[in-house]
Amino acid sequence: MKHYLVYTPNGDIYIRRSDYLMDDLIDHMNEGECKIECWRYEKDMEDGKAPLFTLNGNAAINEWISKQEA
């Protein structure tokens, strides 16, 4: 299960597993631009390894979401 850091417009950073990522992501995106970083395992994040991918901005996040739903 993948793990994500969600950087919100108000400066908060949340950790979400893939099954909970969408719970409040759209609400944050409605408030302004967000950023998401993804790791395969939470331990990789804790160990300071580079993320699998980073999505900067709502346009990139929306494009990624649309590909996940397809």
Buried (B, 14 or more C-beta within 10 A) or exposed (E): EBBBBBBBBEEEEBEBEEEEBEEEBEEBBEEEBBBBBBBEEEEBBEEEEEBBEEBEEBEBBEEBBEEEEE
